[in-house]
Amino acid sequence: MSFFSKILRIGEKPGTYAYRRRRAEELHGEAVKYVTEHRDGNEDVIGRGGSLAVHGDTFIVDSSGERLFVCEIKNLDTSMLMSGDGVIISGPNMLEGGKLRRITVHFVYYRK
């Protein structure tokens, strides 16, 4: 891949496996401040602390000492928050038999 195609992201279309894999790898290792989920009109905190990880072809969200979300990368959708300090993650949760789940993960702020 050439220098300009890396900068301009030429060749990676949203929805492709390569795009989803790159986004998942960018999130790998991020420290989690807290995790929320929209339920019954409320934004409920479902976990505090933890991390995001890529293991093989699966994406994992660990928080509050337990595994909250596991999804195959080919089915994973991610959207960064406009503030840049979090991400909305959605996809079928393998822990719940493939039930579609949408969670918001807020990152720990580290000055870089």
C-alpha positions as CSV (number, residue, x, y, z in Angstrom):
1,M,0.0,0.0,0.0
2,S,1.4,3.4,-1.0
3,F,1.9,6.3,1.3
4,F,-1.0,8.3,-0.2
5,S,-3.4,5.4,-0.1
6,K,-2.7,5.0,3.6
7,I,-3.3,8.7,4.2
8,L,-6.4,9.0,2.0
9,R,-7.7,5.5,3.0
10,I,-8.1,4.6,-0.7
11,G,-9.3,1.0,-1.2
12,E,-11.1,0.5,2.1
13,K,-14.8,0.9,1.9
14,P,-17.0,1.0,5.0
15,G,-18.7,-2.3,5.5
16,T,-15.9,-4.4,4.1
17,Y,-14.0,-6.9,6.3
18,A,-10.7,-5.0,5.8
19,Y,-12.3,-1.7,7.0
20,R,-13.9,-3.4,10.0
21,R,-10.7,-5.2,10.9
22,R,-8.6,-2.0,10.8
23,R,-11.2,-0.2,13.0
24,A,-11.1,-3.0,15.5
25,E,-7.3,-3.0,15.6
26,E,-7.3,0.7,16.2
27,L,-9.5,0.2,19.3
28,H,-7.4,-2.8,20.6
29,G,-5.9,-2.0,23.9
30,E,-7.9,1.1,24.7
31,A,-8.6,1.6,28.4
32,V,-12.3,1.8,29.3
33,K,-13.6,4.5,31.7
34,Y,-17.2,3.2,31.6
35,V,-19.7,1.4,29.3
36,T,-23.3,2.4,28.7
37,E,-26.3,1.0,26.9
38,H,-29.6,2.6,25.9
39,R,-32.4,0.8,27.6
40,D,-36.1,1.8,27.9
41,G,-35.3,5.5,27.1
42,N,-32.4,5.7,29.6
43,E,-28.7,5.5,29.2
44,D,-27.6,2.9,31.8
45,V,-24.1,2.3,33.0
46,I,-23.4,-1.4,32.6
47,G,-19.7,-1.4,33.4
48,R,-16.8,0.6,34.7
49,G,-13.1,0.1,33.9
50,G,-11.7,-2.6,31.6
51,S,-10.4,-2.7,28.1
52,L,-11.1,-3.5,24.4
53,A,-9.3,-6.3,22.7
54,V,-9.0,-8.2,19.4
55,H,-8.5,-11.9,19.8
56,G,-8.2,-13.8,16.5
57,D,-11.4,-12.9,14.5
58,T,-13.4,-11.7,17.6
59,F,-13.7,-8.3,19.2
60,I,-14.0,-8.3,23.0
61,V,-15.2,-5.7,25.5
62,D,-14.3,-6.5,29.1
63,S,-15.6,-4.2,31.9
64,S,-16.2,-4.5,35.6
65,G,-14.3,-7.7,35.8
66,E,-16.5,-9.5,33.3
67,R,-16.9,-10.0,29.6
68,L,-19.8,-7.8,28.3
69,F,-19.6,-8.1,24.6
70,V,-18.0,-10.5,22.1
71,C,-18.6,-10.2,18.4
72,E,-17.0,-11.5,15.2
73,I,-15.1,-8.7,13.4
74,K,-17.0,-9.4,10.2
75,N,-20.3,-8.4,11.9
76,L,-18.9,-5.5,14.0
77,D,-20.0,-1.9,13.4
78,T,-18.1,0.9,15.1
79,S,-18.7,4.7,15.2
80,M,-16.4,7.1,17.0
81,L,-18.1,9.8,19.1
82,M,-17.7,13.3,17.8
83,S,-15.7,14.2,20.9
84,G,-13.2,11.4,20.2
85,D,-13.3,10.1,23.7
86,G,-15.5,7.1,23.0
87,V,-17.0,4.7,20.4
88,I,-20.4,3.2,19.7
89,I,-20.1,-0.5,19.1
90,S,-22.9,-2.7,17.7
91,G,-23.3,-6.2,16.4
92,P,-24.6,-9.6,17.4
93,N,-23.3,-10.5,20.9
94,M,-22.0,-14.1,20.9
95,L,-22.5,-14.2,24.7
96,E,-26.2,-13.8,24.3
97,G,-26.7,-16.2,21.4
98,G,-26.3,-13.6,18.7
99,K,-28.7,-11.0,20.1
100,L,-28.0,-7.6,18.5
101,R,-26.5,-5.2,21.0
102,R,-25.5,-1.6,20.8
103,I,-23.2,-0.2,23.6
104,T,-21.2,3.0,24.0
105,V,-17.7,2.7,25.4
106,H,-16.1,5.8,26.9
107,F,-12.3,5.9,27.0
108,V,-10.0,6.9,29.9
109,Y,-8.4,10.2,29.0
110,Y,-4.6,10.2,28.8
111,R,-2.7,13.2,27.7
112,K,-0.4,12.3,24.8
